[in-house]
């Protein structure tokens, strides 16, 4: 049998299609980033009696280069599957489509629900274009930050001399433009 959702040990609700961080069994310290494809429950198992899945089928994600505009890692599903016990799922992860690159637009509408009742009110909805597997891992989320730390991209500290030089040059250009336009 399969389940629709499960409450992880940290309290996160995890559904099929959600992305999670799971314990990495290799020498690497960073957790595995993977998409939940199925929540498996053996009929009449001990887990079944407790209304928990016995295992989770995960599709592994490949962590890529940093997306410069966000300073967060790119992630793509790669088709490799792993079967994990629920105890080794650390938390859910927030991944977003790389809308900036694919120029996704707010071109659709969704109905607004109030108290689980569909209303006639609508709101703009993003219509994703391009590759749906081109995702960005939100490592800035505060929830589950202790598990995200190993996946964060260190922010490069600016060269202070260069920053001062560029700031001074910009200030001189601004003053020159103000003087020229005011004359």
C-alpha positions, -999 to +999 in steps of 0.1 A: +000+000+000+010+036-003+003+066+019-005+101+008+016+119+035+036+113+067+047+134+097+084+133+099+102+130+133+109+168+133+072+176+128+073+184+091+044+171+070+058+153+039+038+144+008+045+127-024+063+152-047+079+171-017+117+175-016+135+162+015+169+160+031+180+125+041+209+110+060+239+105+037+255+071+041+287+081+024+317+099+038+302+132+029+287+153+057+260+170+036+226+153+035+211+139+003+186+161-014+158+140-029+122+141-041+096+118-024+081+095-051+062+070-030+054+064+007+054+026+010+034+007+037+035-031+041+000-043+050-003-056+086+033-045+094+041-028+127+043+005+109+009-001+094-006-006+128+009+028+138-003+044+106+032+051+094+049+041+061+076+014+063+098+032+038+101+061+014+111+058-022+133+088-031+145+101-064+179+116-058+187+151-068+220+163-081+233+194-064+249+217-090+267+250-092+256+281-072+230+302-089+248+335-089+218+358-084+206+338-054+239+324-040+220+291-036+227+257-052+210+245-083+193+210-079+181+187-106+164+153-103+185+126-119+164+095-120+184+075-094+161+060-067+168+050-031+145+033-006+149+049+028+134+042+062+113+071+076+138+076+105+165+087+081+145+115+065+158+147+083+133+173+071+114+187+041+133+211+019+121+242+000+130+241-037+118+267-062+118+267-100+145+289-115+119+314-128+145+342-134+164+321-160+133+308-177+114+341-176+083+326-159+054+351-157+024+357-136+001+349-165-024+326-149-050+328-122-060+306-093-092+307-072-088+317-036-100+293-009-114+305+024-120+280+051-114+252+025-142+266+003-135+278-032-146+314-036-151+335-068-120+356-059-089+350-079-052+357-075-023+358-100-005+325-105+029+319-120+030+300-152+064+281-152+081+279-186+113+261-196+127+231-178+105+221-148+135+202-133+157+234-131+153+241-094+170+261-067+175+248-031+164+275-006+193+272+019+183+305+036+152+290+052+154+292+090+133+262+096+156+231+096+187+254+092+209+229+111+204+204+083+208+230+055+242+243+067+263+218+048+245+227+016+249+264+018+271+283-007+296+305+012+291+341+003+323+355-011+335+385+009+341+415-013+376+430-017+373+460+005+398+481-015+379+473-047+346+481-031+358+515-018+373+523-052+341+514-071+320+533-045+342+564-049+341+562-087+303+559-086+300+589-063+322+610-086+302+600-117+269+609-099+283+643-088+296+649-123+263+641-139+244+663-114+268+692-121+265+687-159+227+684-159+223+714-136+242+737-158 
